[in-house]
Amino acid sequence: MVVANVRRAILVIGEPADFSDEYTGCRVKIETSIGIVIEGVLVEASRYWFKVRTDRGVVYLNKAHVVAVTPVASPSGCRGGRGG
Protein backbone atom coordinates (compact mmCIF):
# COMPACT_ATOMS: atom_id res chain seq x y z
CA MET A 1 0.00 0.00 0.00
CA VAL A 2 1.37 3.35 -1.02
CA VAL A 3 0.50 6.42 1.01
CA ALA A 4 1.08 9.70 -0.71
CA ASN A 5 2.19 12.60 1.40
CA VAL A 6 -0.18 15.30 0.25
CA ARG A 7 0.45 18.80 1.45
CA ARG A 8 -2.57 21.01 1.38
CA ALA A 9 -2.18 24.72 1.20
CA ILE A 10 -4.42 26.45 3.65
CA LEU A 11 -5.29 29.95 2.70
CA VAL A 12 -5.99 32.04 5.74
CA ILE A 13 -8.15 34.95 4.88
CA GLY A 14 -8.85 37.60 7.46
CA GLU A 15 -12.29 39.04 7.82
CA PRO A 16 -13.10 41.58 5.17
CA ALA A 17 -12.81 45.18 6.27
CA ASP A 18 -16.21 46.79 6.59
CA PHE A 19 -14.90 50.15 7.81
CA SER A 20 -17.31 50.06 10.76
CA ASP A 21 -14.92 51.93 13.00
CA GLU A 22 -14.28 54.72 10.49
CA TYR A 23 -16.84 57.01 12.15
CA THR A 24 -16.34 55.95 15.77
CA GLY A 25 -16.82 59.04 17.90
CA CYS A 26 -18.64 60.91 15.11
CA ARG A 27 -22.21 62.07 14.89
CA VAL A 28 -23.85 59.91 12.21
CA LYS A 29 -27.19 59.11 10.61
CA ILE A 30 -27.84 55.38 10.19
CA GLU A 31 -30.58 54.30 7.80
CA THR A 32 -32.15 50.90 8.46
CA SER A 33 -33.70 48.45 6.01
CA ILE A 34 -37.20 49.35 7.24
CA GLY A 35 -36.69 53.07 6.67
CA ILE A 36 -35.99 54.16 10.24
CA VAL A 37 -33.15 56.68 10.56
CA ILE A 38 -31.17 56.79 13.81
CA GLU A 39 -29.05 59.86 14.50
CA GLY A 40 -26.43 59.96 17.23
CA VAL A 41 -22.79 59.39 18.10
CA LEU A 42 -21.33 56.08 16.96
CA VAL A 43 -19.85 54.82 20.23
CA GLU A 44 -18.66 51.39 19.15
CA ALA A 45 -18.77 48.98 16.23
CA SER A 46 -18.43 45.24 16.73
CA ARG A 47 -18.62 42.42 14.20
CA TYR A 48 -22.43 42.38 14.13
CA TRP A 49 -23.61 45.51 15.98
CA PHE A 50 -23.40 49.29 16.09
CA LYS A 51 -23.73 51.01 19.45
CA VAL A 52 -25.13 54.53 19.00
CA ARG A 53 -25.69 57.15 21.70
CA THR A 54 -28.82 59.13 20.81
CA ASP A 55 -30.72 61.90 22.58
CA ARG A 56 -33.03 59.20 23.97
CA GLY A 57 -30.29 56.84 25.16
CA VAL A 58 -28.14 54.06 23.75
CA VAL A 59 -29.36 52.09 20.74
CA TYR A 60 -27.84 48.84 19.46
CA LEU A 61 -28.33 48.20 15.74
CA ASN A 62 -27.73 44.86 14.08
CA LYS A 63 -25.56 45.49 10.99
CA ALA A 64 -27.71 43.14 8.92
CA HIS A 65 -30.43 45.80 8.98
CA VAL A 66 -28.23 48.81 8.20
CA VAL A 67 -28.50 50.28 4.71
CA ALA A 68 -26.29 53.37 5.08
CA VAL A 69 -24.11 55.20 7.58
CA THR A 70 -23.62 58.90 6.86
CA PRO A 71 -21.55 61.32 8.93
CA VAL A 72 -23.41 64.43 10.04
CA ALA A 73 -20.15 66.36 10.45
CA SER A 74 -16.69 66.03 8.92
CA PRO A 75 -15.05 62.74 10.00
CA SER A 76 -11.65 64.45 10.39
CA GLY A 77 -12.49 65.45 13.96
CA CYS A 78 -13.71 62.02 15.03
CA ARG A 79 -11.87 59.87 17.54
CA GLY A 80 -9.87 57.09 15.98
CA GLY A 81 -11.41 57.35 12.55
CA ARG A 82 -9.59 56.30 9.41
CA GLY A 83 -11.47 58.84 7.36
CA GLY A 84 -9.83 61.91 6.05
GIKAKA-V902123 format. One record per backbone hydrogen bond with DSSP energy under -1.0 kcal/mol. NH is the residue of the N-H (numbers start at 1). CO is the residue of the C=O. Records with the same first field share a line. If there is no record, write none. Layout:
# GIKAKA-V902123
NH: CO + CO
This chain:
# GIKAKA-V902123
6: 4
22: 19
24: 21
25: 42
26: 23
28: 40
29: 70
30: 38
31: 68
32: 36
33: 65
35: 32
38: 30
40: 28
41: 53
42: 26
43: 51
44: 51
46: 49
50: 61
51: 44
52: 59
53: 41
54: 57
57: 54
59: 52
61: 50
63: 48
65: 62
66: 63
67: 31
68: 31
70: 29
72: 27
77: 74
78: 75
